Every structure is written in C-alpha cells, then in structure tokens.
Amino acid sequence: MVNVVISSDPRYLVNKGAIQSAVLNILTQNKVHGRVEVEVVVVGDRKMHELNRDYRGLDTTTDILTFALHDASAQSLQQTQVPRFSGFIMPPDSWLHLGSIVISYPQAVEDAGMDNRSVEDEISYLVEHGTNHLLGHHHN
C-alpha cells in the first residue's frame, strides 16, 4: 500500500490523482512495494525561495526540492531487527516514509510553457523526478 500525502495552496489547481499516479509509476518501476509514504507539497515562489535559501543556501526560487526522510543509520539498525529492501530499512509493521517533494506551482507553470506541455504534465514530470531523487537516483 502506498500513501501519497498531497497538500497544496488553495490558489493552485492541482490534479491529485495525476500526482498520485506519478509517484506510483516510479515506485512500481523501481519495484518498491509495501507500506510506503511520500509527501508532495505544492507551494508558491515565496515559500520555495525561502526553502531553497534555508536548506541549500541559494537565494532564489527553484522548481522542485526533495527532502529524504528514510533512516538507515547504525543506531536504528541496532534498535530493530528488520530486513533490508532496496537499501532502505523496512520495519515489518510500520510505514517507510521516503520523504517530501516540494514543487513551486509558478515555476511549474513557467517550465510547462518552455517545455510546451500542460501544467498538469509538468507537475507529474517533476513529481516523478522527485520520487526518483527520494529513491537515491539523482541523474534522470
């Protein structure tokens, strides 16, 4: 079971079904199954600028940021005997929280215009890209 938690500023019309499908598509391609949770947050440029400055030291906006949450530290391994799955720790009765994907809606609109595709398709592309990042694939 995959849980995609989607939150968006009410000003932005996002297709939550398309976002969920984009996450599921990448998880399926990577054979990631079980209780997996991914958060997708759609924000404005002001919030994205603030996040990019605070977490990357870049004083500008960007189209997407990802924040991985999985913990495969030695300490967590000592506390719980759990099987490894694709490099992640899979507690038997709990969720694997992969992390968060944050997308700037205004930047997605701008990118869609440059890429000659719909905003919905652009957001789906960014979500797929972000999901790959959460899985540790940084060049796609």
PASEBA-1860 file (N, C-alpha, C; in nm, 3 decimals):
! residues 140
1> MVNVVISS> 0.084/-0.119/0.000/0.000/0.000/0.000/0.088/0.124/0.000 ~ 0.056/0.216/-0.087/0.131/0.341/-0.097/0.039/0.455/-0.054 ~ 0.090/0.539/0.032/0.014/0.656/0.077/0.084/0.780/0.024 ~ 0.016/0.856/-0.061/0.070/0.981/-0.113/-0.006/1.093/-0.046 ~ 0.063/1.169/0.038/0.003/1.281/0.111/0.027/1.407/0.029 ~ -0.081/1.467/-0.017/-0.068/1.583/-0.106/-0.128/1.705/-0.037 ~ -0.050/1.812/-0.031/-0.105/1.938/0.019/-0.067/2.048/-0.078 ~ -0.159/2.141/-0.096/-0.138/2.246/-0.194/-0.205/2.373/-0.146
9> DPRYLVNK> -0.142/2.483/-0.178/-0.205/2.612/-0.155/-0.336/2.614/-0.235 ~ -0.446/2.656/-0.174/-0.575/2.653/-0.244/-0.580/2.736/-0.372 ~ -0.487/2.829/-0.388/-0.484/2.910/-0.512/-0.446/2.826/-0.634 ~ -0.380/2.713/-0.610/-0.325/2.636/-0.721/-0.411/2.514/-0.750 ~ -0.452/2.502/-0.875/-0.532/2.388/-0.916/-0.438/2.273/-0.952 ~ -0.435/2.173/-0.866/-0.350/2.057/-0.893/-0.437/1.933/-0.905 ~ -0.396/1.842/-0.992/-0.467/1.716/-1.011/-0.404/1.613/-0.917 ~ -0.470/1.590/-0.804/-0.413/1.499/-0.702/-0.403/1.356/-0.755
17> GAIQSAVL> -0.497/1.316/-0.840/-0.490/1.182/-0.900/-0.366/1.166/-0.987 ~ -0.334/1.269/-1.064/-0.216/1.263/-1.152/-0.088/1.260/-1.069 ~ -0.086/1.335/-0.958/0.030/1.334/-0.870/0.049/1.196/-0.808 ~ -0.059/1.137/-0.759/-0.051/1.002/-0.701/-0.003/0.902/-0.806 ~ -0.055/0.910/-0.927/-0.014/0.819/-1.034/0.135/0.834/-1.066 ~ 0.185/0.957/-1.064/0.327/0.981/-1.093/0.415/0.913/-0.988 ~ 0.377/0.925/-0.859/0.454/0.860/-0.753/0.448/0.708/-0.771 ~ 0.328/0.654/-0.791/0.311/0.510/-0.806/0.388/0.456/-0.925
25> NILTQNKV> 0.391/0.531/-1.034/0.463/0.491/-1.154/0.612/0.467/-1.123 ~ 0.674/0.562/-1.054/0.817/0.549/-1.024/0.842/0.439/-0.921 ~ 0.757/0.428/-0.820/0.774/0.321/-0.720/0.761/0.185/-0.787 ~ 0.664/0.169/-0.878/0.645/0.043/-0.949/0.766/0.012/-1.036 ~ 0.815/0.113/-1.110/0.934/0.094/-1.195/1.054/0.046/-1.114 ~ 1.063/0.093/-0.990/1.176/0.059/-0.904/1.146/-0.060/-0.812 ~ 1.032/-0.126/-0.836/0.993/-0.243/-0.758/0.989/-0.216/-0.608 ~ 0.941/-0.097/-0.572/0.924/-0.061/-0.432/0.779/-0.087/-0.396
33> HGRVEVEV> 0.757/-0.180/-0.302/0.622/-0.219/-0.263/0.609/-0.207/-0.112 ~ 0.492/-0.237/-0.062/0.471/-0.235/0.082/0.413/-0.103/0.127 ~ 0.428/-0.077/0.256/0.370/0.044/0.316/0.469/0.159/0.299 ~ 0.450/0.235/0.194/0.540/0.344/0.159/0.461/0.473/0.159 ~ 0.520/0.578/0.216/0.454/0.708/0.217/0.545/0.813/0.155 ~ 0.486/0.896/0.070/0.555/1.008/0.006/0.466/1.130/0.023 ~ 0.527/1.242/0.062/0.453/1.367/0.074/0.485/1.455/-0.046 ~ 0.383/1.516/-0.105/0.401/1.612/-0.214/0.334/1.742/-0.170
41> VVVGDRKM> 0.412/1.851/-0.171/0.362/1.981/-0.128/0.380/2.079/-0.244 ~ 0.272/2.147/-0.280/0.277/2.246/-0.387/0.267/2.384/-0.323 ~ 0.368/2.467/-0.349/0.378/2.597/-0.282/0.397/2.708/-0.386 ~ 0.399/2.831/-0.337/0.427/2.946/-0.421/0.576/2.977/-0.424 ~ 0.613/3.073/-0.506/0.754/3.109/-0.521/0.815/3.166/-0.394 ~ 0.738/3.241/-0.316/0.793/3.299/-0.194/0.838/3.189/-0.097 ~ 0.751/3.089/-0.078/0.784/2.978/0.011/0.900/2.896/-0.046 ~ 0.900/2.872/-0.177/1.007/2.794/-0.238/1.140/2.867/-0.226
49> HELNRDYR> 1.139/2.998/-0.246/1.260/3.080/-0.231/1.315/3.065/-0.089 ~ 1.225/3.075/0.008/1.264/3.062/0.149/1.325/2.924/0.178 ~ 1.264/2.818/0.128/1.316/2.682/0.149/1.452/2.664/0.081 ~ 1.464/2.714/-0.041/1.588/2.700/-0.116/1.702/2.775/-0.045 ~ 1.670/2.893/0.010/1.770/2.971/0.083/1.808/2.901/0.213 ~ 1.708/2.854/0.287/1.735/2.794/0.418/1.806/2.659/0.409 ~ 1.772/2.578/0.309/1.825/2.441/0.304/1.938/2.422/0.205 ~ 1.948/2.511/0.104/2.054/2.495/0.005/2.146/2.616/-0.002
57> GLDTTTDI> 2.112/2.722/0.070/2.195/2.842/0.067/2.186/2.919/-0.063 ~ 2.081/2.895/-0.142/2.064/2.963/-0.271/1.951/3.064/-0.259 ~ 1.982/3.190/-0.280/1.886/3.298/-0.260/1.803/3.322/-0.385 ~ 1.730/3.218/-0.426/1.645/3.223/-0.544/1.539/3.114/-0.532 ~ 1.440/3.122/-0.618/1.340/3.015/-0.620/1.393/2.900/-0.706 ~ 1.321/2.790/-0.708/1.354/2.675/-0.792/1.224/2.600/-0.818 ~ 1.226/2.505/-0.911/1.100/2.436/-0.943/1.070/2.322/-0.847 ~ 1.174/2.256/-0.793/1.150/2.139/-0.709/1.261/2.123/-0.605
65> LTFALHDA> 1.223/2.080/-0.486/1.317/2.039/-0.382/1.267/1.906/-0.327 ~ 1.360/1.820/-0.288/1.322/1.693/-0.225/1.393/1.682/-0.090 ~ 1.323/1.623/0.004/1.375/1.603/0.139/1.354/1.457/0.176 ~ 1.462/1.379/0.173/1.453/1.237/0.207/1.444/1.219/0.357 ~ 1.359/1.126/0.402/1.338/1.106/0.545/1.380/0.968/0.594 ~ 1.411/0.875/0.501/1.442/0.740/0.548/1.569/0.742/0.633 ~ 1.573/0.650/0.728/1.685/0.645/0.823/1.743/0.505/0.824 ~ 1.862/0.492/0.770/1.930/0.362/0.769/2.055/0.368/0.855
73> SAQSLQQT> 2.050/0.445/0.963/2.167/0.462/1.049/2.196/0.336/1.129 ~ 2.318/0.323/1.173/2.359/0.207/1.253/2.275/0.199/1.380 ~ 2.243/0.313/1.439/2.164/0.314/1.562/2.025/0.254/1.539 ~ 1.960/0.291/1.429/1.826/0.237/1.403/1.833/0.088/1.373 ~ 1.944/0.044/1.314/1.960/-0.099/1.287/1.974/-0.177/1.417 ~ 2.042/-0.120/1.515/2.062/-0.188/1.643/1.931/-0.196/1.721 ~ 1.847/-0.098/1.706/1.723/-0.094/1.784/1.618/-0.192/1.731 ~ 1.618/-0.218/1.601/1.514/-0.302/1.543/1.576/-0.399/1.443
81> QVPRFSGF> 1.543/-0.524/1.457/1.587/-0.623/1.359/1.488/-0.622/1.243 ~ 1.527/-0.563/1.133/1.437/-0.553/1.018/1.511/-0.591/0.892 ~ 1.441/-0.644/0.794/1.507/-0.680/0.667/1.539/-0.556/0.585 ~ 1.643/-0.565/0.504/1.676/-0.456/0.412/1.598/-0.477/0.283 ~ 1.553/-0.369/0.223/1.483/-0.377/0.096/1.529/-0.261/0.010 ~ 1.598/-0.291/-0.098/1.648/-0.188/-0.190/1.724/-0.078/-0.118 ~ 1.802/-0.113/-0.015/1.882/-0.014/0.054/1.809/0.060/0.163 ~ 1.680/0.033/0.181/1.602/0.100/0.285/1.574/0.003/0.398
89> IMPPDSWL> 1.542/0.056/0.512/1.502/-0.024/0.626/1.350/-0.038/0.622 ~ 1.301/-0.158/0.625/1.157/-0.182/0.617/1.105/-0.242/0.747 ~ 1.065/-0.159/0.843/1.006/-0.214/0.964/0.882/-0.296/0.927 ~ 0.864/-0.415/0.987/0.759/-0.506/0.943/0.617/-0.452/0.957 ~ 0.589/-0.371/1.057/0.451/-0.326/1.077/0.437/-0.174/1.073 ~ 0.528/-0.107/1.007/0.514/0.038/1.001/0.543/0.086/0.860 ~ 0.528/0.215/0.841/0.543/0.275/0.709/0.687/0.318/0.684 ~ 0.730/0.305/0.559/0.856/0.361/0.515/0.825/0.500/0.462
97> HLGSIVIS> 0.866/0.603/0.535/0.843/0.742/0.494/0.961/0.785/0.408 ~ 0.942/0.784/0.277/1.051/0.818/0.187/1.092/0.965/0.200 ~ 0.994/1.054/0.216/1.028/1.194/0.230/0.928/1.284/0.160 ~ 0.971/1.407/0.136/0.883/1.510/0.080/0.937/1.564/-0.051 ~ 0.843/1.592/-0.139/0.872/1.658/-0.266/0.799/1.792/-0.260 ~ 0.872/1.901/-0.277/0.811/2.034/-0.274/0.824/2.093/-0.414 ~ 0.712/2.138/-0.469/0.708/2.192/-0.605/0.655/2.334/-0.601 ~ 0.722/2.422/-0.675/0.673/2.559/-0.692/0.575/2.561/-0.807
105> YPQAVEDA> 0.450/2.593/-0.778/0.348/2.598/-0.884/0.383/2.704/-0.989 ~ 0.421/2.826/-0.950/0.457/2.925/-1.053/0.573/2.879/-1.142 ~ 0.670/2.812/-1.084/0.782/2.763/-1.165/0.737/2.650/-1.257 ~ 0.644/2.566/-1.209/0.590/2.460/-1.294/0.516/2.519/-1.413 ~ 0.442/2.627/-1.389/0.371/2.696/-1.498/0.472/2.749/-1.600 ~ 0.578/2.812/-1.551/0.682/2.866/-1.639/0.751/2.754/-1.718 ~ 0.788/2.646/-1.646/0.854/2.532/-1.712/0.763/2.469/-1.817 ~ 0.634/2.458/-1.787/0.539/2.398/-1.881/0.536/2.478/-2.011
113> GMDNRSVE> 0.538/2.610/-1.999/0.540/2.694/-2.119/0.665/2.673/-2.202 ~ 0.779/2.662/-2.134/0.906/2.641/-2.206/0.913/2.501/-2.267 ~ 0.854/2.402/-2.197/0.860/2.263/-2.244/0.743/2.228/-2.336 ~ 0.654/2.326/-2.360/0.538/2.306/-2.447/0.452/2.188/-2.402 ~ 0.421/2.185/-2.271/0.330/2.083/-2.220/0.238/2.146/-2.116 ~ 0.135/2.073/-2.077/0.039/2.126/-1.981/0.102/2.137/-1.843 ~ 0.045/2.222/-1.760/0.093/2.237/-1.622/0.079/2.104/-1.548 ~ -0.032/2.034/-1.572/-0.053/1.903/-1.509/0.058/1.805/-1.547
121> DEISYLVE> 0.093/1.800/-1.675/0.201/1.711/-1.719/0.336/1.753/-1.659 ~ 0.358/1.883/-1.650/0.483/1.934/-1.592/0.493/1.894/-1.445 ~ 0.384/1.909/-1.371/0.385/1.871/-1.229/0.408/1.722/-1.215 ~ 0.344/1.641/-1.300/0.366/1.496/-1.297/0.512/1.462/-1.324 ~ 0.571/1.530/-1.423/0.713/1.510/-1.454/0.800/1.543/-1.333 ~ 0.772/1.656/-1.268/0.851/1.696/-1.152/0.834/1.598/-1.036 ~ 0.711/1.549/-1.016/0.686/1.451/-0.910/0.763/1.321/-0.938 ~ 0.763/1.277/-1.063/0.841/1.156/-1.097/0.990/1.180/-1.071
129> HGTNHLLG> 1.038/1.294/-1.113/1.179/1.331/-1.090/1.209/1.331/-0.940 ~ 1.121/1.393/-0.861/1.141/1.400/-0.717/1.135/1.264/-0.650 ~ 1.044/1.178/-0.695/1.035/1.043/-0.639/1.163/0.966/-0.667 ~ 1.216/0.980/-0.787/1.345/0.917/-0.818/1.455/0.966/-0.725 ~ 1.455/1.096/-0.694/1.553/1.150/-0.600/1.538/1.088/-0.462 ~ 1.414/1.073/-0.417/1.391/1.013/-0.284/1.440/0.868/-0.280 ~ 1.441/0.802/-0.395/1.489/0.664/-0.404/1.640/0.657/-0.424 ~ 1.704/0.773/-0.431/1.850/0.775/-0.443/1.900/0.784/-0.584
137> HHHN> 1.812/0.805/-0.683/1.852/0.820/-0.824/1.860/0.969/-0.853 ~ 1.983/1.021/-0.867/1.999/1.166/-0.882/2.026/1.211/-1.024 ~ 2.037/1.118/-1.119/2.063/1.157/-1.258/1.962/1.089/-1.347 ~ 1.850/1.159/-1.374/1.748/1.100/-1.461/1.691/1.206/-1.552
END
